[in-house]
């Protein structure tokens, strides 16, 4: 009984698992682990198998597309993030954390650098820095549902009262200033 065809079939299946894993994870080490082979096996395949080389080039392109998609998602669509106000997490009336969508200006600037009109501009001229890590835009506020917006307003009013009380007590203590 010739076991060579079975051995070839197993090897080809491992190559395919390797290529799929690389396209998702982008590292030879992780792809080799998923395929159940040593990383040196990848290099041996790559040296002798022209078809594998071409498929690996496609896997690299697929991984790059994955990275581009993630950059786009984080820069354009944004990622869910808990809302903070003056360093404190904001909760709705039910005690649930208020979530917002956070976009990355830095990733957007990097994405813009791929466009011809921004290619030669220094990134500082493209990037619009966020005021601080807790800032949010009017669009973020408009996207909140009524309960969340009400909780945010209540928190802001409470903080305003606390600030006013602090200023008033300072004035009472130092009336000459």
Backbone as a printed PyTorch tensor [residue, N CA C, xyz], in Angstrom:
tensor([[[  0.8460,  -1.1830,   0.0000],
         [  0.0000,   0.0000,   0.0000],
         [  0.8830,   1.2350,   0.0000]],

        [[  0.6430,   2.1160,  -0.9540],
         [  1.4240,   3.3410,  -1.0870],
         [  0.7720,   4.4390,  -0.2530]],

        [[  1.4940,   4.9180,   0.7640],
         [  0.9400,   5.9650,   1.6250],
         [  1.3490,   7.3670,   1.1680]],

        [[  2.1370,   7.4650,   0.1210],
         [  2.5850,   8.7750,  -0.3700],
         [  1.4200,   9.7020,  -0.7380]],

        [[  0.3950,   9.2130,  -1.4750],
         [ -0.7300,  10.1160,  -1.7830],
         [ -1.4210,  10.6510,  -0.5200]],

        [[ -1.5440,   9.8190,   0.4980],
         [ -2.1440,  10.2690,   1.7510],
         [ -1.2630,  11.3260,   2.4120]],

        [[  0.0360,  11.0950,   2.4120],
         [  0.9920,  12.0380,   2.9810],
         [  0.9200,  13.3750,   2.2290]],

        [[  0.8460,  13.3150,   0.8980],
         [  0.7440,  14.5290,   0.0840],
         [ -0.5480,  15.2880,   0.3980]],

        [[ -1.6390,  14.5440,   0.5750],
         [ -2.9350,  15.1650,   0.8680],
         [ -2.9000,  15.8660,   2.2300]],

        [[ -2.2860,  15.2440,   3.2070],
         [ -2.1590,  15.8430,   4.5400],
         [ -1.2930,  17.1000,   4.4710]],

        [[ -0.1810,  17.0200,   3.7340],
         [  0.7090,  18.1750,   3.5920],
         [ -0.0280,  19.3420,   2.9230]],

        [[ -0.7740,  19.0480,   1.8810],
         [ -1.5080,  20.1100,   1.1810],
         [ -2.5730,  20.7370,   2.0920]],

        [[ -3.2300,  19.9150,   2.9110],
         [ -4.2280,  20.4360,   3.8560],
         [ -3.5570,  21.3430,   4.8820]],

        [[ -2.3590,  20.9620,   5.3350],
         [ -1.6210,  21.8020,   6.2920],
         [ -1.1910,  23.1120,   5.6460]],

        [[ -0.7960,  23.0580,   4.3850],
         [ -0.4300,  24.2790,   3.6730],
         [ -1.6280,  25.2310,   3.5980]],

        [[ -2.7920,  24.6710,   3.2790],
         [ -4.0030,  25.4980,   3.1870],
         [ -4.3640,  26.1050,   4.5470]],

        [[ -4.2710,  25.2920,   5.6160],
         [ -4.5370,  25.8230,   6.9640],
         [ -3.5490,  26.9260,   7.3020]],

        [[ -2.2810,  26.7200,   6.9380],
         [ -1.2590,  27.7370,   7.1860],
         [ -1.6260,  29.0400,   6.4770]],

        [[ -1.9700,  28.9410,   5.1960],
         [ -2.2750,  30.1370,   4.4010],
         [ -3.4970,  30.8730,   4.9490]],

        [[ -4.5240,  30.1390,   5.3190],
         [ -5.7160,  30.7740,   5.8910],
         [ -5.3950,  31.4650,   7.2140]],

        [[ -4.6220,  30.7960,   8.0480],
         [ -4.2490,  31.3840,   9.3410],
         [ -3.3770,  32.6160,   9.1470]],

        [[ -2.4390,  32.5620,   8.1940],
         [ -1.5880,  33.7190,   7.9510],
         [ -2.4290,  34.8980,   7.4610]],

        [[ -3.3740,  34.6490,   6.5810],
         [ -4.2280,  35.7160,   6.0570],
         [ -5.0090,  36.4040,   7.1700]],

        [[ -5.3220,  35.6750,   8.2410],
         [ -6.0620,  36.2410,   9.3670],
         [ -5.1500,  36.8530,  10.4210]],

        [[ -4.0140,  36.2110,  10.7120],
         [ -3.1950,  36.6080,  11.8500],
         [ -1.9120,  37.3460,  11.4680]],

        [[ -1.4100,  37.1130,  10.2730],
         [ -0.2770,  37.8760,   9.7740],
         [  1.0970,  37.5040,  10.2810]],

        [[  1.2390,  36.3930,  10.9990],
         [  2.5760,  35.9860,  11.4320],
         [  2.8180,  34.5240,  11.0630]],

        [[  4.0440,  34.2540,  10.6910],
         [  4.4230,  32.8890,  10.3210],
         [  4.3240,  31.9700,  11.5340]],

        [[  4.7610,  32.4610,  12.6870],
         [  4.7400,  31.6400,  13.8950],
         [  3.3170,  31.1910,  14.2290]],

        [[  2.3640,  32.1210,  14.2550],
         [  0.9860,  31.7610,  14.6000],
         [  0.3580,  30.8680,  13.5300]],

        [[  0.6310,  31.1700,  12.2720],
         [  0.0690,  30.3540,  11.1910],
         [  0.6160,  28.9350,  11.2530]],

        [[  1.9010,  28.7950,  11.5670],
         [  2.4950,  27.4580,  11.6820],
         [  1.8560,  26.6790,  12.8320]],

        [[  1.6110,  27.3710,  13.9470],
         [  0.9650,  26.7040,  15.0840],
         [ -0.4280,  26.2150,  14.7080]],

        [[ -1.1850,  27.0560,  14.0040],
         [ -2.5350,  26.6630,  13.5900],
         [ -2.4800,  25.4690,  12.6490]],

        [[ -1.5070,  25.4700,  11.7460],
         [ -1.3840,  24.3800,  10.7700],
         [ -0.7750,  23.1200,  11.3810]],

        [[ -0.2230,  23.2450,  12.5760],
         [  0.3710,  22.0860,  13.2310],
         [  1.7310,  21.7140,  12.6590]],

        [[  2.4780,  22.7330,  12.2030],
         [  3.8210,  22.4910,  11.6600],
         [  4.8100,  23.4430,  12.3260]],

        [[  6.0810,  23.1330,  12.1950],
         [  7.1250,  24.0190,  12.6960],
         [  7.3070,  25.1530,  11.6920]],

        [[  7.7080,  26.3010,  12.1600],
         [  7.8860,  27.4400,  11.2570],
         [  8.9320,  27.1560,  10.1860]],

        [[  9.9090,  26.3140,  10.4880],
         [ 10.9060,  25.9470,   9.4750],
         [ 10.2600,  25.2000,   8.3060]],

        [[  9.1630,  24.5150,   8.5820],
         [  8.4420,  23.8110,   7.5220],
         [  7.9160,  24.8110,   6.5000]],

        [[  7.4200,  25.9450,   7.0010],
         [  6.9560,  26.9910,   6.0780],
         [  8.0760,  27.3880,   5.1270]],

        [[  9.2610,  27.6520,   5.6690],
         [ 10.3780,  28.0890,   4.8290],
         [ 10.7710,  27.0110,   3.8180]],

        [[ 10.6880,  25.7570,   4.2290],
         [ 10.9850,  24.6620,   3.2980],
         [  9.9440,  24.6250,   2.1670]],

        [[  8.6620,  24.7450,   2.5130],
         [  7.6190,  24.7900,   1.4890],
         [  7.8420,  25.9570,   0.5450]],

        [[  8.1580,  27.1080,   1.1240],
         [  8.3050,  28.3330,   0.3360],
         [  9.4550,  28.2210,  -0.6650]],

        [[ 10.5290,  27.5420,  -0.2710],
         [ 11.6970,  27.4130,  -1.1530],
         [ 11.4470,  26.5080,  -2.3570]],

        [[ 10.6290,  25.4860,  -2.1900],
         [ 10.5190,  24.4800,  -3.2530],
         [  9.1830,  24.4610,  -4.0010]],

        [[  8.1750,  25.1580,  -3.4780],
         [  6.8310,  25.0510,  -4.0490],
         [  6.3830,  26.4110,  -4.5960]],

        [[  6.4810,  26.5420,  -5.9300],
         [  6.1220,  27.8050,  -6.5870],
         [  4.6500,  28.1470,  -6.3630]],

        [[  3.7680,  27.1720,  -6.4320],
         [  2.3360,  27.4050,  -6.2040],
         [  2.1070,  27.9270,  -4.7920]],

        [[  2.8000,  27.3430,  -3.8150],
         [  2.6860,  27.8000,  -2.4310],
         [  3.1830,  29.2420,  -2.3100]],

        [[  4.2720,  29.5770,  -2.9970],
         [  4.7900,  30.9540,  -2.9720],
         [  3.7230,  31.9390,  -3.4350]],

        [[  3.0720,  31.6240,  -4.5350],
         [  2.0310,  32.5010,  -5.0840],
         [  0.8400,  32.6090,  -4.1240]],

        [[  0.4480,  31.4870,  -3.5440],
         [ -0.6550,  31.5180,  -2.5890],
         [ -0.2690,  32.3090,  -1.3330]],

        [[  1.0100,  32.2080,  -0.9430],
         [  1.4690,  32.9720,   0.2200],
         [  1.4400,  34.4690,  -0.0800]],

        [[  1.8120,  34.8600,  -1.2810],
         [  1.7180,  36.2690,  -1.6760],
         [  0.2720,  36.7540,  -1.5680]],

        [[ -0.6710,  35.9090,  -1.9600],
         [ -2.0910,  36.2670,  -1.8330],
         [ -2.4950,  36.3650,  -0.3660]],

        [[ -1.9670,  35.4640,   0.4670],
         [ -2.2740,  35.5110,   1.9000],
         [ -1.7450,  36.8110,   2.5140]],

        [[ -0.5730,  37.2590,   2.0680],
         [ -0.0310,  38.5410,   2.5310],
         [ -0.9750,  39.6750,   2.1200]],

        [[ -1.4310,  39.6560,   0.8830],
         [ -2.3670,  40.6810,   0.4020],
         [ -3.6690,  40.6400,   1.2030]],

        [[ -4.1520,  39.4420,   1.5020],
         [ -5.3760,  39.3110,   2.3010],
         [ -5.1740,  39.8900,   3.7010]],

        [[ -4.0140,  39.6290,   4.3090],
         [ -3.7440,  40.1740,   5.6380],
         [ -3.6700,  41.7000,   5.5880]],

        [[ -3.0380,  42.2290,   4.5650],
         [ -2.9890,  43.6940,   4.4160],
         [ -4.3900,  44.2710,   4.2960]],

        [[ -5.2550,  43.5790,   3.5630],
         [ -6.6440,  44.0320,   3.4520],
         [ -7.3320,  44.0130,   4.8170]],

        [[ -7.0430,  42.9960,   5.6100],
         [ -7.6070,  42.9130,   6.9600],
         [ -7.1770,  44.1210,   7.7860]],

        [[ -5.8950,  44.4640,   7.6970],
         [ -5.3820,  45.6220,   8.4340],
         [ -6.0500,  46.8940,   7.9350]],

        [[ -6.1380,  47.0630,   6.6280],
         [ -6.7930,  48.2570,   6.0680],
         [ -8.2500,  48.3340,   6.5260]],

        [[ -8.9390,  47.2040,   6.5210],
         [-10.3350,  47.1910,   6.9690],
         [-10.4430,  47.6220,   8.4330]],

        [[ -9.5260,  47.1510,   9.2690],
         [ -9.5590,  47.5060,  10.6880],
         [ -9.2300,  48.9880,  10.8830]],

        [[ -8.2700,  49.5050,  10.1360],
         [ -7.9580,  50.9370,  10.2040],
         [ -9.1950,  51.7460,   9.8070]],

        [[ -9.8400,  51.3300,   8.7320],
         [-11.0510,  52.0260,   8.2860],
         [-12.1340,  51.9690,   9.3610]],

        [[-12.3380,  50.7940,   9.9340],
         [-13.3760,  50.6360,  10.9610],
         [-13.1180,  51.5640,  12.1430]],

        [[-11.8850,  51.5920,  12.6170],
         [-11.5730,  52.4150,  13.7860],
         [-11.5620,  53.9080,  13.4730]],

        [[-11.1260,  54.2750,  12.2600],
         [-11.0360,  55.6860,  11.8970],
         [-12.3680,  56.2600,  11.4370]],

        [[-13.1190,  55.5200,  10.6470],
         [-14.3390,  56.0340,  10.0300],
         [-15.5860,  55.6290,  10.8090]],

        [[-15.7300,  54.3540,  11.0930],
         [-16.9260,  53.8720,  11.7860],
         [-16.8220,  54.0580,  13.2950]],

        [[-15.6220,  53.8770,  13.8380],
         [-15.4080,  53.9970,  15.2700],
         [-15.6360,  52.6920,  16.0020]],

        [[-15.2330,  52.6860,  17.2680],
         [-15.4010,  51.5040,  18.1150],
         [-16.1600,  51.9080,  19.3790]],

        [[-16.9720,  51.0070,  19.9150],
         [-17.7060,  51.3350,  21.1460],
         [-16.7380,  51.6290,  22.2870]],

        [[-17.0830,  52.6410,  23.0630],
         [-16.2370,  53.0290,  24.1850],
         [-17.1230,  53.6150,  25.2790]],

        [[-16.7890,  53.3310,  26.5230],
         [-17.5830,  53.8910,  27.6060],
         [-17.3510,  55.3870,  27.6720]],

        [[-18.4180,  56.1420,  27.9190],
         [-18.3590,  57.5920,  28.0060],
         [-17.8600,  57.9990,  29.3840]],

        [[-16.9290,  58.9470,  29.4040],
         [-16.4000,  59.4920,  30.6470],
         [-16.6600,  60.9830,  30.6710]],

        [[-16.9080,  61.5110,  31.8420],
         [-17.0600,  62.9440,  32.0280],
         [-16.1710,  63.3390,  33.1940]],

        [[-15.2050,  64.1940,  32.9210],
         [-14.2240,  64.6480,  33.8990],
         [-13.5660,  63.4760,  34.6280]],

        [[-13.1850,  62.4970,  33.8520],
         [-12.4480,  61.3570,  34.3830],
         [-13.3000,  60.3010,  35.0560]],

        [[-14.6020,  60.4980,  35.1070],
         [-15.4880,  59.5440,  35.7690],
         [-16.3910,  58.8780,  34.7390]],

        [[-16.6240,  57.5700,  34.8580],
         [-17.5300,  56.9040,  33.9210],
         [-18.9580,  57.4180,  34.1010]],

        [[-19.6820,  57.5170,  33.0060],
         [-21.0750,  57.9770,  33.0220],
         [-21.9780,  56.7620,  32.9270]],

        [[-23.0270,  56.7570,  33.7760],
         [-23.9930,  55.6530,  33.7940],
         [-25.3920,  56.2070,  33.5510]],

        [[-26.2480,  55.4000,  32.9370],
         [-27.6240,  55.8280,  32.7240],
         [-28.4210,  55.6010,  34.0040]],

        [[-29.7110,  55.9360,  33.9650],
         [-30.5620,  55.8490,  35.1420],
         [-30.6500,  54.4260,  35.6940]],

        [[-30.4390,  53.4220,  34.8520],
         [-30.5000,  52.0220,  35.2910],
         [-29.1620,  51.5160,  35.8160]],

        [[-28.1440,  52.3580,  35.7850],
         [-26.8240,  51.9510,  36.2660],
         [-25.9470,  51.3020,  35.2150]],

        [[-26.4180,  51.3150,  33.9740],
         [-25.6190,  50.7420,  32.8870],
         [-24.6340,  51.7850,  32.3640]],

        [[-23.4430,  51.3550,  31.9670],
         [-22.4860,  52.3190,  31.4280],
         [-23.0100,  52.9410,  30.1360]],

        [[-22.7990,  54.2450,  30.0000],
         [-23.1780,  54.9500,  28.7860],
         [-22.0550,  54.7480,  27.7780]],

        [[-22.4420,  54.2440,  26.6200],
         [-21.4560,  53.9590,  25.5850],
         [-21.5500,  55.0030,  24.4750]],

        [[-20.4280,  55.2500,  23.8430],
         [-20.3620,  56.1310,  22.6970],
         [-19.4960,  55.4470,  21.6500]],

        [[-19.3790,  56.0510,  20.5030],
         [-18.5070,  55.5230,  19.4610],
         [-17.2860,  56.4220,  19.3870]],

        [[-16.1230,  55.8280,  19.5380],
         [-14.8700,  56.5780,  19.5250],
         [-14.1500,  56.3200,  18.2110]],

        [[-13.7830,  57.3860,  17.5350],
         [-13.0560,  57.2750,  16.2760],
         [-11.6130,  57.7100,  16.5110]],

        [[-10.7100,  57.2280,  15.6790],
         [ -9.2930,  57.5270,  15.8430],
         [ -8.8340,  58.5470,  14.8040]],

        [[ -8.5320,  59.7510,  15.2760],
         [ -8.0010,  60.7780,  14.3800],
         [ -6.6310,  60.3760,  13.8350]],

        [[ -5.8320,  59.7120,  14.6600],
         [ -4.4980,  59.3020,  14.2150],
         [ -4.5920,  58.2900,  13.0750]],

        [[ -5.4970,  57.3220,  13.2030],
         [ -5.6680,  56.3370,  12.1320],
         [ -6.2750,  56.9820,  10.8950]],

        [[ -7.1660,  57.9470,  11.0930],
         [ -7.7360,  58.6610,   9.9510],
         [ -6.6410,  59.4200,   9.1990]],

        [[ -5.7240,  60.0270,   9.9390],
         [ -4.6080,  60.7330,   9.3020],
         [ -3.7370,  59.7480,   8.5200]],

        [[ -3.4850,  58.5780,   9.1010],
         [ -2.7030,  57.5680,   8.3790],
         [ -3.4250,  57.1240,   7.1140]],

        [[ -4.7350,  56.9500,   7.2160],
         [ -5.5360,  56.5610,   6.0650],
         [ -5.5000,  57.6520,   4.9990]],

        [[ -5.5680,  58.8980,   5.4380],
         [ -5.5160,  60.0250,   4.5020],
         [ -4.1900,  60.0610,   3.7490]],

        [[ -3.1180,  59.6570,   4.4080],
         [ -1.7920,  59.6700,   3.7660],
         [ -1.7290,  58.7230,   2.5650]],

        [[ -2.6800,  57.8150,   2.4450],
         [ -2.6890,  56.9110,   1.2870],
         [ -3.3210,  57.5740,   0.0680]],

        [[ -3.9540,  58.7270,   0.2700],
         [ -4.5880,  59.4520,  -0.8310],
         [ -3.6040,  60.4330,  -1.4540]],

        [[ -3.6260,  60.5850,  -2.7640],
         [ -2.6450,  61.4430,  -3.4410],
         [ -2.5900,  62.8730,  -2.9060]],

        [[ -3.7360,  63.4640,  -2.5830],
         [ -3.7310,  64.8590,  -2.1440],
         [ -3.1220,  65.0810,  -0.7590]],

        [[ -2.9610,  64.0030,   0.0220],
         [ -2.3580,  64.1180,   1.3510],
         [ -0.9850,  63.4570,   1.4350]],

        [[ -0.5830,  62.7830,   0.3780],
         [  0.6190,  61.9400,   0.4150],
         [  1.8720,  62.6910,   0.8730]],

        [[  2.0700,  63.9090,   0.3730],
         [  3.2920,  64.6460,   0.6870],
         [  3.1460,  65.5950,   1.8680]],

        [[  1.9780,  65.6600,   2.4740],
         [  1.7720,  66.5360,   3.6290],
         [  2.3000,  65.8780,   4.8920]],

        [[  2.9390,  66.6630,   5.7630],
         [  3.3070,  66.0900,   7.0650],
         [  2.0460,  65.6880,   7.8190]],

        [[  2.1370,  64.6090,   8.5580],
         [  0.9590,  64.0830,   9.2440],
         [  0.3890,  65.0950,  10.2300]],

        [[  1.2240,  65.9870,  10.7760],
         [  0.7370,  66.9990,  11.7140],
         [ -0.2630,  67.9380,  11.0430]],

        [[ -0.1350,  68.1340,   9.7380],
         [ -1.0600,  69.0120,   9.0250],
         [ -2.3760,  68.3000,   8.7040]],

        [[ -2.3900,  67.0080,   8.8000],
         [ -3.6070,  66.2370,   8.5380],
         [ -4.3320,  65.9570,   9.8430]],

        [[ -3.5770,  65.6280,  10.8600],
         [ -4.1310,  65.1760,  12.1350],
         [ -4.7770,  66.3290,  12.8920]],

        [[ -6.0010,  66.1120,  13.3440],
         [ -6.6710,  67.0550,  14.2250],
         [ -6.7000,  66.4240,  15.5980]],

        [[ -5.8710,  66.9150,  16.5200],
         [ -5.7910,  66.2390,  17.8130],
         [ -7.0950,  66.3310,  18.5940]],

        [[ -7.3810,  65.2770,  19.3100],
         [ -8.5330,  65.2550,  20.2050],
         [ -8.1580,  66.0690,  21.4380]],

        [[ -9.1060,  66.8130,  21.9720],
         [ -8.8040,  67.6720,  23.1110],
         [ -8.2470,  66.8860,  24.2840]],

        [[ -8.8580,  65.7860,  24.5880],
         [ -8.3200,  64.8710,  25.5910],
         [ -8.9630,  63.5140,  25.3770]],

        [[ -8.5400,  62.5280,  26.1130],
         [ -9.0170,  61.1780,  25.8520],
         [-10.4890,  60.9910,  26.1850]],

        [[-11.1070,  61.9600,  26.8700],
         [-12.5030,  61.8220,  27.2580],
         [-13.4280,  62.7220,  26.4390]],

        [[-12.9230,  63.3760,  25.4390],
         [-13.7700,  64.2900,  24.6850],
         [-14.7040,  63.5270,  23.7610]],

        [[-15.8140,  64.1790,  23.4060],
         [-16.7480,  63.6030,  22.4710],
         [-17.3710,  64.7380,  21.6690]],

        [[-17.8650,  64.4120,  20.5210],
         [-18.3870,  65.4200,  19.6080],
         [-19.8920,  65.5870,  19.7780]],

        [[-20.4160,  66.6260,  19.1720],
         [-21.8590,  66.8480,  19.2020],
         [-22.5800,  65.6930,  18.5080]],

        [[-21.9230,  65.0870,  17.4890],
         [-22.5180,  63.9290,  16.8300],
         [-22.6540,  62.7670,  17.8020]],

        [[-21.6440,  62.6160,  18.6840],
         [-21.7270,  61.5660,  19.6960],
         [-22.9390,  61.7910,  20.5950]],

        [[-23.1530,  63.0430,  21.0100],
         [-24.2720,  63.3700,  21.8880],
         [-25.5980,  63.1580,  21.1560]],

        [[-25.6850,  63.5760,  19.9010],
         [-26.9200,  63.3920,  19.1300],
         [-27.2690,  61.9140,  18.9640]],

        [[-26.2620,  61.0520,  18.9400],
         [-26.4950,  59.6190,  18.7410],
         [-27.0010,  58.9180,  19.9980]],

        [[-26.9350,  59.5880,  21.1440],
         [-27.3690,  58.9660,  22.3940],
         [-28.8890,  58.8660,  22.4410]],

        [[-29.3980,  57.7840,  23.0570],
         [-30.8470,  57.7040,  23.2090],
         [-31.2720,  58.6120,  24.3670]],

        [[-32.5690,  58.8230,  24.5330],
         [-33.0820,  59.7980,  25.4960],
         [-32.6560,  59.5080,  26.9290]],

        [[-32.7010,  58.2470,  27.3500],
         [-32.3240,  57.8980,  28.7260],
         [-30.8560,  58.2110,  28.9880]],

        [[-30.0200,  57.8790,  28.0390],
         [-28.5840,  58.1290,  28.1890],
         [-28.3160,  59.6230,  28.2020]],

        [[-28.9600,  60.3580,  27.3200],
         [-28.7790,  61.8050,  27.2610],
         [-29.2400,  62.4500,  28.5670]],

        [[-30.3660,  61.9800,  29.1030],
         [-30.8620,  62.5060,  30.3740],
         [-29.8560,  62.2460,  31.4990]],

        [[-29.2820,  61.0520,  31.5330],
         [-28.2850,  60.7300,  32.5610],
         [-27.0530,  61.6080,  32.4090]],

        [[-26.6480,  61.8570,  31.1880],
         [-25.4930,  62.7150,  30.9410],
         [-25.7850,  64.1360,  31.4170]],

        [[-26.9590,  64.6420,  31.1030],
         [-27.3350,  65.9990,  31.5360],
         [-27.3620,  66.0830,  33.0560]],

        [[-27.9390,  65.0640,  33.7050],
         [-27.9760,  65.0430,  35.1750],
         [-26.5640,  65.0580,  35.7530]],

        [[-25.6630,  64.2850,  35.1860],
         [-24.2790,  64.2710,  35.6590],
         [-23.6120,  65.6210,  35.4580]],

        [[-23.8610,  66.2400,  34.3220],
         [-23.2650,  67.5500,  34.0510],
         [-23.8140,  68.6040,  35.0090]],

        [[-25.1240,  68.5700,  35.2880],
         [-25.7160,  69.5180,  36.2260],
         [-25.1540,  69.3140,  37.6280]],

        [[-24.9910,  68.0570,  38.0320],
         [-24.4180,  67.7620,  39.3450],
         [-23.0040,  68.3180,  39.4470]],

        [[-22.2100,  68.0840,  38.4090],
         [-20.8390,  68.6050,  38.4190],
         [-20.8180,  70.1280,  38.4430]],

        [[-21.7370,  70.7590,  37.7240],
         [-21.8160,  72.2150,  37.7240],
         [-22.1600,  72.7360,  39.1130]],

        [[-23.1140,  72.0710,  39.7980],
         [-23.4600,  72.4760,  41.1680],
         [-22.2550,  72.3230,  42.0910]],

        [[-21.5090,  71.2020,  41.9340],
         [-20.3170,  70.9860,  42.7580],
         [-19.2850,  72.0830,  42.5190]],

        [[-19.1000,  72.4680,  41.2810],
         [-18.1490,  73.5380,  40.9640],
         [-18.6050,  74.8710,  41.5440]],

        [[-19.8860,  75.1570,  41.4010],
         [-20.4310,  76.4110,  41.9300],
         [-20.2720,  76.4550,  43.4410]],

        [[-20.5700,  75.3480,  44.1280],
         [-20.4060,  75.2880,  45.5800],
         [-18.9510,  75.4930,  45.9820]],

        [[-18.0300,  74.9280,  45.2260],
         [-16.6070,  75.0860,  45.5280],
         [-16.1910,  76.5400,  45.3600]],

        [[-16.6170,  77.1720,  44.2830],
         [-16.2740,  78.5790,  44.0440],
         [-16.8790,  79.4550,  45.1220]],

        [[-18.1590,  79.2210,  45.4720],
         [-18.8160,  80.0280,  46.5050],
         [-18.1370,  79.8750,  47.8590]],

        [[-17.7330,  78.6450,  48.2150],
         [-17.0570,  78.4610,  49.5130],
         [-15.6860,  79.1210,  49.4890]],

        [[-15.0100,  79.1260,  48.3590],
         [-13.7170,  79.8140,  48.2380],
         [-13.9000,  81.3150,  48.4210]],

        [[-14.9670,  81.8700,  47.8640],
         [-15.2220,  83.2980,  47.9690],
         [-15.5300,  83.6630,  49.4220]],

        [[-16.3230,  82.8250,  50.1080],
         [-16.6530,  83.1090,  51.5130],
         [-15.4230,  83.0610,  52.4050]],

        [[-14.4900,  82.1440,  52.0830],
         [-13.2730,  82.0380,  52.8890],
         [-12.2990,  83.1780,  52.6280]],

        [[-12.2910,  83.6780,  51.3930],
         [-11.3440,  84.7390,  51.0190],
         [-12.1030,  85.9360,  50.4260]],

        [[-12.8680,  86.6820,  51.2360],
         [-13.7050,  87.7460,  50.7010],
         [-12.8930,  88.9120,  50.1340]],

        [[-11.6420,  89.0610,  50.5110],
         [-10.8600,  90.2050,  50.0430],
         [-10.2410,  89.9770,  48.6880]],

        [[-10.2120,  88.7590,  48.2350],
         [ -9.5800,  88.4700,  46.9330],
         [-10.5220,  88.6810,  45.8010]]])
